Amino acid sequence: MRRGIALLLALLVLACGCAAAEGQKAPDFILEGFDGESTNRNWETNVFFTRMEEKTGVSFQFRQYSDYKSWAARKAEILEKKNLPDVLFKAELSGTEVREMYKAGVLTDLKPYLEEYAPALWEILQQDPEAMAAISMDDGAIPALPAFNTLQGNDLMWINTSWLKRLGLETPATAEALTEVLRAFLTQDPNGNRDEDEVPLTFLSMWELRFLAHAFGIVDNDYYITCRDGQVTSSLTSDENRAFLTWLHGLWEEKLLDHNGFNNSDNLRQITDEKKAIPYGLIMSSNPLTVVPSAAMDQYEVLMPLTYEGKQIYRDLTGSVIRGTYAVTTKCAEPEKLVAWVNSLYTEEGALMAQYGLEGQEYRWKEDGTWEWLDDLTTVAQQVIPQRTIANGAALPCITPVEFQTKYASEQTRRDILQIEAVEKLSVLPFPIVNLKAEDEAEIARIQQELAPYAEQSMAGFVTGDIPLDDEQWQIFCDSVREKGLDDMISIWQKYATK
């Protein structure tokens, strides 16, 4: 009897379930992608997708990954065509992954759909041939769509302006002037606590120190190359690099550089106690908040690039094009609908909704022409951004509304954004973003695996004095980097150089 009742109940539940399913529209497409755990975001309940469905009529079944290792493993499965979704969103696809997925028949060439179904994106690409080239395969196909962000996180020089004012110092504009400022930071107790605890310049690793090489005209990328007027060169063996390392060694000897810089981490150098005196004069970082508490942010401003031979230049870390953020798979029978769906994110209206929400619901304009959040910042961080926007986390296929950001109500935030924008205008991408052929990419990776550790460790040794920077050791260094493939590296990149 009980079994009969149980069976009856099961049938009723099934019937109710079928009725509910019949009354609801099945999702149009399967959307899969990555949003890290730190975002605290659930795509199933996120208001952004609800608003997009109201706007476009397109609905999704979601497959969200929050663990990057799991997402990396899943991308490997996608390459093998296992249980394909219709679209990859916030996909974090590398150039290699895009090329391999396209070659394997996993990704659809979206270029034939862009002019008609994504006019906003198409206009951007027509006006920026370098961006078009960056996302195009050898045959002209565009298997994945990008994000555009002219204010991408770069490693910048953040100087303690409260220390400058306290000591009556001018903002340094050259390497020599910066040296004098750092000496004052070390000896004149700028934080006023009467302890000799000041660290004039803090950094992490030789990679970060190399951003200071702009003061000697050097803006090489991570492969130690740069392209100017179609000619690929490397600064590794140059007189400028030797002069740069000599300067750094002098700073090290005078204890103007953080002596923990080569074996430290952000969590070890970070100051979390807001009552503690700030020890840092100049911070090499994407943001001072990686090092100091928010209460100390108003002490720091971006230091403009130092002048070398009358010019200011700085390394652009990644450029404004972020590749591999959005792709449609060959499983999808209607790719034009997914191209039309994402097009709105390449408009200012759609980008604002994705990253900030809607006026009157998440933010409002003030009479002075600035905007502010409707909720307090804690609520914005913990609820508004995770639950009502798709901002932060993995890169989003969209544009970045810089002008909107510069009108935020916080004067400090506006100042920081304008300063970052000013540095960006002086920055150059050492080498244009290109799609390498598989064999060239593999050879570059092979060379880099041996070249990079040797170059970084040797340059760090020159800085600390563990390796004397004399003629003999410098020649050994130059010969060694060539033996490890520097000239071959230059030759490979030269094939992709454009004037």
N, C-alpha and C positions, 0 to 999 in steps of 0.2 A: 504493500500500500504506500509506504513511504517512498519507494522507488517511483511509483506512479506519480505521486505528488511532485517529486523532484523533477521528473521528466516534463510534467505539465508546466512547472515554473520555468524550466529551461526553454521550452517552446515559446512561452509568453515573452521571456526576455529577448529571445531571438527575433520574435515578431516585432516587438517594440523597437529593437535595434534596427531591423530592416525598414520599419516605418520612418524612423528618424533619418536613416541614411537616404531613403527615398525623398525625404523632405528637404535635404540639404544638397547643395551643389558639390560634387566631388572636385577636389583641387585640379586646376588645369595642368600644372606642371610640378615636377619634383625639383626643388632647389637645394643644393648641397654646398657647404662651405665651412669656413673656419672663423670663429670669434673666440679669442682666448678667455680663459677662466676669469682673468682680472676684470673683464668687462661686465661680469654679472648679468649677462644679457640672455634672454630666452626668445628666440625668433618666433616661437609659436604664439606668444602673447604680446610681442612688441608692436607698439602703436604705429611705427613707421610702415610696416607691411600692411596693416589695416588701412592706413591712409592711401598707400599705393594701390591697393585693390579697389578702393573707392574711386581713385583717379583713373585707373587703367582698365578695370574689370578683370584683371589677371590675378588668380589665386595660386597658392603654392602648398604643397606638402613639403615639410622641412626636414632636412638632415643636417643638423648643426654639430660641428666638432669644436670642443673647447680645449682639448689637449693637443699640442702641436705634433707630438710624436705619433699620436693616433691619426691625425690628419695627413701627416707625411706617409704613413703606411697606407692610408686610404687612397691617396693620390697614386701610389704604386699599383693598387688594384684597379683604379680607373684606367690607367695606362693599358692594363690587360683586358679592358672592356668588361669588367665584372660589375654587374648591377648598376649600370650607368644611370645617373640622374639626367634631367633635361638641361640643367644649367648649373654652372659653378659660380658661386657668388662669394666675394671676399676670398678669392681662391688661393692667393699666395702662390701663384705659379711662377717658377723661375723661367728664364729664357730657354733653358734646356728642356724643362718639362713641357712648355708650350710646343717647342719644336718636335719633341718626341711624340706627344699626344696627337699632334696634327699629322705627322708622318704615319702614325699607326691607325689613322682613321677614326680617332676618338673625338676630335674637335672639328666643328664646322667652320668653314671660311665665311666670316661675317661681312667681308668687304662688299659683296654684291648687294647687301641689304642696307648698308649705312646711309647712302644718299637719300633713299626714299623713307626709311623707317627710323633713322637716327640723324635727322638734319642738324641738330645742335652739335653733336659730336663730329659729324662730317665737316661742318664749317670750321671747327677748331683744327681738324687735321689738314684741311685745305690751306689754312693760314699758317700752318707750322709744318713744313716739309720734314724737318728733323724728327718731329713726333710721329709723323706718318712712317718714316723709315724705321724708327725704333720699334714699332709694333708689327712691321711687315716681314713676312718670310721671303726667301729668295725668289719665289714665284709670284710675289706680290700679295699673297693671301694674308688676311688678318684673322688669326684663330682666337685671339684673346684681346679684350679691350682694357684700356688703362685708366688710371686715375691721374689727375693733373693737380699738382700742389707746388706752387712756387715758394712756399714757406716750409718745405720739408725740414725735419730736424737735422741740423748740422752741428758739428763741433765748433763752438764759438769761444771767444775770449770774453769772459764776464769779469769786469773790474769793479773793485769795491770803491765806489765814488764817495762814500762817507769818509773813507780813509784819505782819499785825495783832498777832500775839503778840509778835514781836520789838520792835515799836514801842510796845507796851502800849496798843493802840487797841481800842475796842469796835466790834462789828459795826455799821455804819451802818444806820439805819432810815428816814431821810428824805433828800431831795435835799441839804439843807443839811449834814447829817452826812456824807453821802458826799463832798461837796466838801472838807470838812476832812480826811477820810481820804486822798483823792487828793493833797491838798497835802503831807501827811506822806510819802506814797509817793514824791513827786517830790524832796523835799529832804532826807530823813533816811537815805538809803542803805540801804533795807530788805533788799536782796539781799547786802549786806556785802562787795561787791567794790571799794569805794572809787572806783568810776567813776560818772559821772553818766549812766547808761545806762537808768534806770528809765523805763518808759512806764506812767503811772498807769492809763489806761483805753484798751484797744485795741479796735478795731471795724473793720468793713468796710462802707462805704457808708451813705448816709442811711437806707436801709431798716433796717439793723441798729440805728442810733442811735434810731430811732423806738420801739424796744422800751423805751427809757428814759422815754418819754412817760407811762408809767403813773404816774410820780412826780408828774405834774400831772393825773392822773385821765383820761388819754387812752388808749383801747384800740382805735382805729380799725383796720379791716382794710386790705388793700392797695388797696382802692378808696376809702380815706379816709372810710369810713362806719361807723357803729355803730347798733344798734337797741336802744332801751331802752323797755320798756313799750309796744311797738308803734309807737314814733315813731323814724323814721330821721333821723339828723343826721350832720354832718361836723365834725370839729375843725379843719379846715384854716384857717378864717377866725376861729377862736375866740380869746378872750383867753388861754385856757389854752395854746393852741399858741404864741402869741407869747411868753408867759412861759417856756415850755419852750425855745424857740429862743434866747431871751435868756440863759437859764441855760447852755445849751450853748456859746454864744458866749463867755461868761465863762470856761468851762473851757478853751476853745480858746486864748483870749488868755493864760491862765496856763500853757499847755502841759501841761495835765492830760489832754487828749485826744490820741490818737495822730495826729500831723500827716501820717502816711501813710495814714490811714484811708479817705480818699476815692479813693486811687489805688493801693491795695495788693491783695493776694490772700493766701489762706491759705498757699500755698507760699512766698511771699516773707516773710511774718512768722513762719513756723514755725521753731521752735528744734529742731534735730535732734541737736545735740551734747549728750549728757547731762551732760557736765562743765561746760558753759557756765552762767554765772549766769543765772537766769531774770529777764527784764527786765519782766514784765507783772504789774501789780497787780490789775486787774479785766479779765476777758476777756468780751466779748460773743460768744457762740458757742453752738452746740448741745452742744459737748463740748470741754473744754480740750485734748484730744488732737489737735484740728485745729491747735493752736498750739504746744503744749509736748510734750516727750517723756514717755513713760509713767512714767519715774522721778520726774517732777515732779507727777504727778496728785495725790499725797497733800497737796500744798500748797494745793489748791483745794477750795472748797465752794460750793454754790449759795447765792447771796445772795437771801434772801426778798424779795418785792416791797416797795418802799419805801412808806411811809405818806403818804397825801395826804388832808387834812381828816379825819383819824382813821380812814381806811379803807385796806385793802390790796387792790389789784386788779392783774391782769396780763393781757396779751393771750394768748388761746389761739390758736395759729397755725392749726391745721387742724381742731380738734375730735377726737372719738374715733372718728368714722366715716370709713373710707377706702372710697370708692366704686369700683365697676368692677373688682373683683379676680377675679370668676368669672362666667361666662355660658355658657349652653347655646344652641347655634345651632339653627335650624329644620331643619337636616340630620338632627339626632338623632331617632331614632324612639322612644327610651325615655328621655325627660328625667327621669322619676321616679327612675331608677337613679343618674343623675349628681347629682341633688339629695340622695338618700340617702347617696351617697358623701361629699359635702362636709359633710354634717351633723355628722359626728364631729369635724370641726375646730372646731366651735362648742361642743364640750364640753371640760372641763379635761383629760380623759384624752387626747383626740385632739390638742388644742393642744400639750400637753407633748411628745407623741411627735413632732409635726411640727417643733417648735422646739428640743427638747433631746434627743430620743431616748427610750430606755427606761431605767427604773431597773434597776441591776445590769448594764447593758450600756454605757451612755454616762455615767451618773452614779450616785451613791449618797448615801443619807442618813447623816449622822453622828450620834453619840450626843447632841450638843448641840442637835439639831433643825435644823441647817443642812445644805445639800447641797453636794457638790463633784463636779467632773468626775473620771472614772476615769483620764484621761490628763493629761499636762502641757498647759499652755495653748497651747504651740506646736503640739502634735499636734491639740488641739481645733480651733484656728483653721485649720490646713492640711488636716486630714483629717476630723475628726468632723463639723464643721458642713457642709462641702461634700458629704461622701459619705453621711452618715447622717441628715441633717435637710434640711428645705426652708426653713430660716430665712434671714434677710437677703436682699438683693437686692430684687426687686419685692415689693410687698405681697401677703401670703398671705391667702386667705379664712379667717379664724379669729378667735378671741378671744386676748387676751394675758393669760397667767396672772400677774398682778402679784404676788399673794401668794407665789407660788413664787419669783419674782425677788428678793423682799425677804428670802428665806431663804438666799441664796447665801453660801458660806463666807467670802468676802472681806468683811471689815468695811467697807473703803472702798467697795466696790461696793454693799453694803447701804445704807450711808449716803447715797450719791449717789442711789440709786433712791428712798429715802424722802424725800429733799429735793426731787427732781423731782416726786414724788407730792404733796408739800405745796404746791409752787407750782401744780400743776395744780388743786388744790382751791380756790385763790384766783383762778384764771384764768377768763375769760369769753370765749366765742366772740362776736366783734363782731356777727356776723349769722348766724342759723341756716343750716345747709346746706340749700339748696333747689335744685330743678330749674327753671332759667329757661326761659321760652319762647324759641324760636329767634330771633324778632325782637328781643326784649329783650336777649338775650345778645349779638347782633350790635351793637346800639346801645351797650351798655356797653363792648364791646371797642373800638368806634370812638372813644368819648369818652376811654377810658383811654389810648389810643395817643397822644393829644395832651396830656391832662391830667397823666398820671403823670410824664413826663420833665420837664415844666416845674415841677411842684410839687417834685420831688426835687432838681432843680438849684437852684431858688430857695432852698429850705430849707438846702441845703448852703452856698449863698452867704451866707445869714444867719449860719450857724454860723462860717464862716471870716472873716466881715467883708468879703468881696468885695462884698456888698450890704449897705449900712447898714440896720439894723433901726430906722429912724425912722418917724414917722407917714406920711410921703409914700410911702416904699418899701413899707411894710406895706399901705397902701391900694391901691397898684398891684398887689401880690401878690393881695389879696383880690378885686379887680375882675377880674384876669386869670384866676384859677381859675374864677370864675363864667362868664366869657366862654367858657372852654374846656369848659363843660358840667357843672360841679359840681352845679348845681341840678337839671339834667335827670337826672344820675346818681342823686341822692337820690330824685327822683320815681319813677324806674323801680324802685329797690329798695323803695320804700314799698309798692308793689303786692304785695310778697311778705312784708311784715312781719306778724308775729303777736304778740299781746299775751301 
